[in-house]
Amino acid sequence: MPQPAILTRGLTKQFDRQLAVNDVDLQVEAGEVYGLIGPNGAGKTTLIRMLATVEEPTVGEIYVNGERLLRDQDNPKLKRQLGYLPDDFPLYDDLTVWDYLDYFARLYCLREPRRTQRLREVLELVQLEHKRNDPITNLSRGMKQRLSLARTIIHEPVVLLLDEPVSGLDPIARIQFRDIIKILREAGMTVLISSHILSDLEELCTSVGIMEMGFLVESASLESLYRRLSGQQIMVSTLGSLDALKAELKNCPQVEGIELLPEKHQSIRVHFSGSTEDSANLLRSLIEAGIPLTEFHCTQENLETIFLKLGHQQTS
C-alpha cells in the first residue's frame, strides 16, 4: 500500500501552559490538496510549522511519505521532500529575481546545467520570466508572492506546505496563485494549504481539515463533507402572491424551511431535504398549481456555510 504523504499521530505542541496543537491525528494522501481552516488561534500555523520541521513537537510523531521525523536530528532527506511557504517569509529586495532564486537553488546544492534549467522552469510556472532581471523591490505584492512560491519549489519537493499564501492579495493575484497550485496538483504534488478565503479552498481542495482550539475537529474529503453537511437550497421567485407560493411550498414534505429575501423582490429561499427528483417534482407541482414562477434555482450550501455550521455544533 502507498504511504500517506503526511501522517501524524498524537501530535501535540505546548507553549508554557497553552496547548497550541492538541493530540492531532492527521492523514493526507499523496496527490491531495488538503485545506486547513479554522479561526485565528486555532493552531493551524503551529501545526504547519511542525510539519515543516521548523517547530519541534512536544509529543507525537510525524511521517512524510513513510519516513519518520526524528527528534533532535537534522532529517536532511525528509526536509528535502518538503517545500514550506510561511505567511511572513522575507524577501531580499536588493537582489534581482534571478539572483534570488539562484541563491536558494545553490543552497539546495542544485548543480549546472540542472540549476539554470530549474530556474527557467519555475520562472515560467509563476509567470515571471519577463521580470528575471528586475530587482525584487520593484515587484507588486502578487509577483512577490509568486516569487516566494517559486523559491519554495525550486528543489522539487513532493509535499508543499502553504500558510495563508493569498493573504492580502487582490482578486486577480489570488486567481493567478490559485492557477499555479492547480498546475502543481496536476503534476502530482501533495499540497497542504491554510487560508481564510474559503472560496479559494473550495475550488482547489480535495479534502479539508477544520481546527478549533488546537483540536482537529473534522477531517474529510470535500465530497463526503458536502454529502453529510451541505443542505440543498432552492431560490424561488414569483410574479404572483407570496402567500400563495408559501402555502403551496408547505404542502411539500421535503421543504424544511422558508426564508423571505427582502433584497430580492417576490423571492423566497427554500431549505430543501429532498433529492434532485424531489426538487423536479416540487417545480412541477408549483406550475400545476398555477404559480407564475420567474425563478427556480437549486444550489448547495458552500464550504463557508458548512464551516459556520460545524463551529456552531462545537459551541452548542
C-alpha positions, -999 to +999 in steps of 0.1 A: +000+000+000+013+035-008+023+056+022+003+088+031+022+119+021+016+133+056+008+113+087+007+124+123-001+105+155-009+123+187+008+154+176+009+180+204+026+213+209+025+231+243+039+266+249+042+271+287+006+263+298-010+268+265-018+238+242-015+252+207-020+218+190-037+190+209-034+153+201-038+157+163-040+126+141-038+139+105-036+119+073-031+134+039-028+111+009-003+116-019-015+139-046-042+156-025-047+193-020-057+195+017-072+227+031-067+236+067-093+260+080-102+275+114-103+308+133-072+327+143-055+309+172-069+275+163-034+261+159-031+259+121+002+278+118+018+258+147+007+225+130+022+236+097+054+247+114+058+213+130+051+195+097+078+218+081+103+208+109+105+245+120+088+237+153+095+206+173+065+187+187+061+184+225+046+149+219+037+129+189+050+115+156+053+130+121+058+109+089+064+123+055+060+097+027+065+070+053+097+085+068+096+094+104+108+128+116+135+121+142+138+145+172+170+164+177+183+155+143+187+174+110+165+150+090+181+161+057+164+135+035+129+143+049+134+181+047+143+178+010+109+164+003+092+195+018+085+230+005+074+254+031+059+289+025+051+308+057+029+338+057+057+362+066+088+349+047+111+379+040+124+387+005+158+402-003+147+434-020+181+443-033+185+411-053+171+405-088+145+378-093+171+355-110+198+360-083+173+354-055+162+321-070+197+311-079+208+317-043+183+292-030+190+268-058+226+268-047+216+263-010+198+231-022+230+221-040+215+222-075+244+219-100+247+231-135+232+226-160+202+215-139+202+247-118+197+270-147+171+247-162+152+246-130+153+284-126+138+288-160+111+262-153+099+278-121+100+313-136+078+301-164+054+284-140+050+316-119+049+338-150+079+360-140+103+353-169+099+389-181+110+401-146+141+379-142+165+408-142+143+432-121+151+440-085+126+424-062+118+458-047+101+468-080+076+438-079+040+440-070+027+421-039+012+394-061+045+390-080+065+388-048+042+361-035+046+341-068+083+345-065+082+332-029+063+301-042+090+297-069+116+297-042+096+272-022+095+246-051+130+253-066+143+220-052+113+200-065+097+189-032+069+163-032+050+179-003+041+216-003+031+234+029+015+268+024+004+290+053-020+317+042-004+322+008-030+345-006-035+368+024-036+404+013-036+397-024-061+413-047-086+391-066-065+389-098-034+379-079-053+353-060-066+338-092-031+337-106-017+320-075-046+295-074-040+286-110-003+278-102-015+255-073-038+237-098-008+230-121+013+217-092-016+194-082-019+181-117+018+174-117+012+151-087+025+173-058+008+170-024-003+204-011-014+213+024-027+249+024-043+271+051-064+300+042-093+322+055-106+326+019-128+295+019-140+301-017-104+295-029-101+263-009-135+251-022-122+253-057-087+239-050-090+212-023-098+175-024-101+173+014-103+197+043-094+197+080-111+221+105-092+231+136-107+246+168-087+254+199-058+231+189-080+201+180-086+188+145-124+185+149-131+174+113-110+159+085-128+146+054-129+147+017-149+177+004-172+153-014-182+135+018-184+167+038-209+181+013-228+149+012-231+149+050-235+185+059-244+206+029-281+212+027-299+220-006-314+254-011-339+265-038-343+301-048-379+307-059-393+339-073-429+347-085-449+374-102-479+364-081-487+363-044-460+353-020-487+339+004-499+315-024-464+304-031-456+298+006-489+278+010-480+256-019-444+251-007-457+239+027-475+211+010-442+195+002-427+173+030-391+179+019-395+217+025-378+222+059-379+260+060-389+290+041-370+323+042-382+356+026-355+376+008-362+413+012-333+422-010-349+403-039-384+413-049-410+385-046-384+359-038-380+330-013-352+308-002-363+272+004-343+249+027-349+215+010-340+180+021-351+161-010-333+146-039-329+161-074-360+142-084-379+156-055-370+192-065-382+184-100-415+172-086-417+204-065-412+225-096-439+205-114-464+209-085-459+247-084-465+250-121-496+228-119-509+250-090-507+280-113-479+298-095-463+323-120-427+315-114-398+337-127-370+317-110-365+282-096-328+277-089-312+248-069-279+254-050-258+236-024-245+252+008-209+262+003-178+255+024-182+287+044-217+277+055-205+242+064-177+257+085-201+280+104-225+251+109-197+229+124-185+258+145-220+262+159-222+225+167-189+226+186-200+255+208-236+243+214 
